[in-house]
Amino acid sequence: MRRPAHAAACLALALCALRPGAALALRVDYVADLTVERNDNLLLSEHDPLALTMLRPGLGFVARHDGPALQLQLDGRIEQRRYRDRRFDDRIDGDADGRLTWIAIPERLRFEAVEDLSSQPVDTLAPDAPGNRQRVDVTSFGPTLQFGQSDGWHGDVGARWVRSRAEVTEVFNADRLDLALRAERRLSPTSRLAFHLETQRVDFLDDAAAQDYRRTQVFSRWTRTLSRFDLVLDAGVSRLHDLRPRAGGADGRSDPLLRATFGWRPDDRQRLRLRLSSQFSDVASDRLSAVSADTGLPDTVPTGDIVVDATPYLERRLETEYVRHTERWHFAVVPHANRIRYEGGDTFDRDSRGGVLDLAWRMRPTLTVGTNANLDRSDYRRIDRIDDTRRVRLWARWQRSRHWSVQVQFERWQRRSTVPGQDADQDTVGVTLAYRNR
């Protein structure tokens, strides 16, 4: 996979949308910026840290189109890391996620394409540093046929071809076929009941390193929506079935499926949400389900923390989110805990817990200050390893005019591990000059 290919395609689409006359069909918001950053430990080594100043020019964009036959959402960013040191090659990073829907026959037939391109670690157990990043690309495409009547049962049947590719971890590369059937009925003005049947066949390109399998889920979904409260509850069973069973081993396993989301909005300024789940999953499915329509204008290309692996896993997760927003204050806290167990046993079986804190204060109409904190504790059960990771960022942004802004920030990253030689500390200071078109 050529590294800048998808990022360049996203950029070309955004630039084409800026042509005269295109604004009526497609709205594009973008930010072009240049960051000068000083890093006191670029390689995140425990001893002999390497300090370096780098330049990071970037372009982030959000494209939206909502027409009667064609709907598009596309969020992305392209960023160049210029290390200004011959020991390191300059690198172009990019991420993008989007959804394109073509309604071929209204209320009967539509085609949908979903794309997720992200930057992920090559080795999750090693710190994020040059040489430990790769692009992970997951693409889905297929039709959905709708059936039924509005005053009774209605639903849809869909098929998706899914392609997953990793830049370095080739064992992740696979082609998938997803089939889904859904039937739903409105029970009252505030509640609905639905039944789902989903099956997925996964065919890995490297048959010697990865086990092809089929995942099937059967569950019911009850949804209740009130003015200040909403509830979504899924209950059923899921099964993994190996398509090429190993000699002497079981050819699959089943497990209960449970997902629940509780939402409460006491008023228009705050919300509380609780999510819990117990289900089989995999990296490609998680990346596609994370593509959302409410992402904002991206101002950085983050390196994720997922394990790019072919093996499916059983995940049990609990997450709470509280957000309060006023004209001058924004506050959000998201604690979480999860347990992951890979099929057949794996180095990355782990229990983790942590949380995210986000706080911003608009001191004046042109000055906003804020802080972000991210804490995570991961206990790798099979290798007797515990990692504690902390990241704290302080920032201030001056809005010099409608389009131009300047931001300064300080970030502290710290990791403590029970494995000798894996501790690391890093401080970065950066100044960003940005131009936004709106």
N, C-alpha and C positions, 0 to 999 in steps of 0.2 A: 504494500500500500504506500503510495507516494505521500509523504508527510503533509505537504501543503495543499493537496488536491481538494479536499472537501472544504477547507477554510477559504480557498480561493474561489470556489464555486459560490459559496455564500456571499462573499464580498462582491462578486460580479452581479449577483441578483440584486443586492442592495443598491449598487451603483446604477444599474439599469433602471431601477425604479425611480431614480432622481431625474430622469429625462423629462422634458416639458410634456405635459399632458398625461403623464403616468400617475400624478398625484390623485387624480379622480378615482383611479382603480386601486391604488396601493398606497398606504400611508407608511412612511419609513421615518423612524426617529434614529438618530445616530449620535455618537460622541467620538471625536478624534482627540487623542491626548498624547502627551509625552511625559514620561516619568524618569527622573534621575534618582537612582537608589544606591545607597551605601549599605553593603552587607558585610558584617564583621566575621562571618563564618560560613562562606558559600557552600562548602562541602559537608557541613554539619559534622565535623570530626570532633572527637573528644579531646584530642591534643593537637597542637600546631594548627590553629585555625587560619584559614586563608581569607583575608579581607579584600574586597573588590568593589569598585564602583561600576554600575552598569546603566545602560540606557534601555528604556522599554517604550518605544512608540507603539500605539495600538489604535484599533478602530472597533467599537462595539455598535451593534445595530439591532433594532426591533422592527420587524415588518408585519403589517396586519392588512388583511383584505377579507371582507365579509360580504360576498355577493350572493345572489340567489342560486347560482350554479357552482361557484368556486369560492372556497374559503381557505385562507392561508394564515398561519402564524409561524414566524421564524425569528428566533433570537440567536445571536451569535457574536463572536469576538475573534479578532485576529491580532496577535501581539508578537512583536519581535524582541527577543532578548539579545542584546548586543553587549557581550561581556568585556570587550575592549582588552582582551588578554589572549595571546596566541595559544595558550594552553587549552582554550575552550572555543569550540566552533559556535558561531552565532546560530540561533535557533528560532524558527517560526512556530509559535504555538497557536492553536485555534480550537475553539469549541463552538458547537451549534446544536440546537434542538428545534425541531419544527414539525408541523403537521399540515398536510395539504389534503383537502377533501373536495372531490368532484361529485356533485349530485347529478347523476346521469338521468334518472327518472325520479321526480319529486315524490317523496314518501314511499319509494319502492326500491331504488337501487342507487348506491353510492360507492365510490372508490376512494380509498384513503391510503396515504403514504406518510410514514412517521420516521423521523431521522434523529439519532442522538450520536453526537461526536464529542468525546471528552478526552481529557488528559488524565491518565492514571499511572500509578507506580508500576515499574517492572517487578520490583521486590518490595512487597508491603512491609516486611520486617525491617527494611533499611530506611533511613531518613530521606526526605525529598531533597534531591540535589541533582545537578546536571549529570546526565547519564542514567538516572533512575526514573525516566518519564517515557511514556509511550502513548500513542493515540489509540483509542478504542472506539470503534464505529459499529453501531447497530442500526439496521434499516429494516423497515417493515412495509409491505405493500399488499393490497388485496381488496376484494369487493365485499359489500354487505348487502344482503337482500332482506328487505322488510316485508312483514306480512301482518294480517289481522285487521281489526276494525278498532276505531277509537273508543267505542262504547263497550268493548269486551276485551278478550285476550288479544294481545298483539305482541310482536317481538321481532327478532331478526336472526338470520343465520349468516355467518361470516367466515371467510378464509383469508389467512395471511401467510405470505412467504416472508421469512425473516432471515436476514443475512448478518452474521456477527463476525467481525474481524478485529484482530489486535496487531499492532505494529511489530511487537517483539514476541509476545507469548503466543506462539502459533497453535498451541493446544486448544486455545479458546475458539479458534476459527471453526464455524459450523454453519450449516443451512438447516432451517427449521420450517415446518409446516404446522400452522395453528388453525384449528377448526373450533367454532363456537356456536352454540345454539342458546337463545334466550327467549323466554316467554314471560310476559308481564301483564298484571291486571291491577287496575286501580280499585282499592277497597273502599276508599272514602276520599273526600277532597284533600286530606292531609296524609294519607298512607297508601303504599303500594306494595304488592307482593310479586316476586319474580323467581323463576327457576332457571338455573344455568347449567349447561353441560359444555365443558371445555376440554379439548385434548390437543396435545402438542407432541410432535415427533421431531427428535433432535438427531441430526446426522453430522458427526464431526468429520472434518477433512482428514485428520490424523487418527485413523482407526487403531493404531498400535498404542497411542498414548491416552485416548479418551474412549469412554464407553457410551455408545449410542443408547438412547432410552426414549420411552414414551411417558409423558405425564398427563394424567386425566383427573379432572376435578368435577364433582357434582355437588352443587350447593343451592340453597334457597337464600333469597335476599329480601329482607323487610326494611322498608324505608318509611320514616315518618318525619314530616317537615311542618314546623309551626313557625310563628312569627319570630320567636326568640330561641327556639330549640330545634335541633334536628338529630336524627338517629339513623344510622345505617348498620344493619346487622347481617352478616353472612354466616351460615352454618351448613356444614356438609362433610364430605370426605374427599381426600385426594390420594392418588396412588402413583408410584413410580414403578415402571416395568422396564427392565433391561432387555434390549433387543438382541443382544448376543450374550446370554448368561455364561458366566465363568463356571468351569467344572467344579462341582462340589459346593457351590454357593447358591443362595436364594436368588430368584430372578426378579424380585421386586419387594416392595413393602407399601403398606397403607398407613395413613395417619388422619386423625380428624382435622378438618379445616375450620378455622374460626377467625373472623375479622369483625371488628366493631369500631365505629367512630361515633363519638358523642360530641355535639357542638352546642354551646350556650353563648348567647349574645345579650348580656344584661342591658346594654344600651348601644348606641351607634358608635361609641368610641372604644369599646373593648370587646374581646371575645375570648372564650376558653374552649379548648378542644382536647379531647382524650382519644387516643388511638391504641388499640391492642390487636395483635394478630398472632396466629399460629398456623404456619403453612409451609409447603414446599415451594422453593423458588430457585432462581439462578441469576447470574449477573446480567445476562442479556434481557431477561424479562423485567428485572428491576429497573434497568436503564430506560426501557421503553415506557414503563408505567410512570416514571418520574417526569416525562415530558408534560409540561403544564402550560396552560394559556395565560397564567397570571405572573410570569416572571418579568422582572423589570429590565431596564437597560443595563447590560453587563459592563462593568468597569475593570474586570480582571479576568485572567484565564487561570482558575484554580486547578491544582493537582489534587485529584480525589484520593480516597483511601481504601478503595475496594480491592478485593483479591481477584485478579483477572484469572479465572480458573474455569475449567470445563465441568467440574463436578457440581451437581445440584445439591442443595442443602435444605435442612429443616430449620426455619427461623421462627423464634418466638420473641416478640417485641412489644414494648410498652413505651408510649411517648405521650407527653403532655405539652400543650402549647398555650401560653397566655400572652396576649398582645393588647396593649393600650396605646391609643394614639390620640393626641390633641393637636391644636394648632401649633404648639411650641414643643411638645414632648412626644417622643416615640420610645416605647419600652416593650421588649419582648424577651421571654425566657422559655427555653425548650429543653427540659430534662428528658432523658431517655435511658432505657436499659434493654439489652437484647442478648439472645443466646443463639448461637449458630452451630449446627452440627452437620458436617458434610457426610455424604453417603460413603460407606466403606471406611470411614476414618480418614482424617486429614490433619496435616500440620496446623492448619488454620482454624480448627475447632476452637471457639473462644466464647467467653462471657465478657460483655463490656457494659459500661455505664458511663454516663457523662451528661453534658448539657451545654447549651449555647445561651449567652446573654448578649442582648443588643440594646444600646441606649444612645439616644440622640437628643440634643437640646438646641433649639434655634434661639440663640441669645439675642440676635438682632436680625432684621430682615435679610441682611447680607452675610451673616456669620452663623454657622452651625458647627457645633462640636459634638463628639461622640466617642463611644468606646465599644469594642466587641471582645468577648471572652469565650473561649472554647476549651472545655476540659473533657478529657477522655481517659478512661482506664480500661485496658484490654488484658484479659487473662487467657493466654493460650494454653489450653488444658493439656495438650499432648506433648508439649516441649518444655513444660515447666518454666514459662516466661510470662512476666507481667510488665507491661509498658504503661507509664503515666505520661500523657502528653498535655501540655498547656500552651495556649496561644492567646495573647492579649494585645489588642491594637488600640491606640489612641489617635484620633484624627481631628483636624479642624479644616473647614472649607469656607473660603471667601468667594461669594458670588459677585464678581467684579462688574458684570453687566448681564443682560438677558442671556447671552450665549457663552460668555467666558467665565471661567472659575479657576481658582488656585487651591490646591489641597496639600497640606503637609501631614505626615503620619509617622508614627513610631510603632514598631511591632516587636514584641518579645516572644520567641518560641523556645520551648524547653521540653526535653524528653528525659525521663529517668526510667531505666530498665534494670531488671534483675540479671540480665546477661552482661557480663563484663565487656567494656569497650563500646557499648551502644548508647551511653549517655551523650547528650549534645545540648548546646545552648546557642542561640542565634539572635542577634539584634539587627534590625534594619531600620533605616531612616530614609524617607522618600519625599520628593516634592513633585507634584503633578500639575501640569498646565493642560486644561481641557477646554474644548469647544463643542457645544451642543447645538444642533440645528433648531431646537425648539425650547 
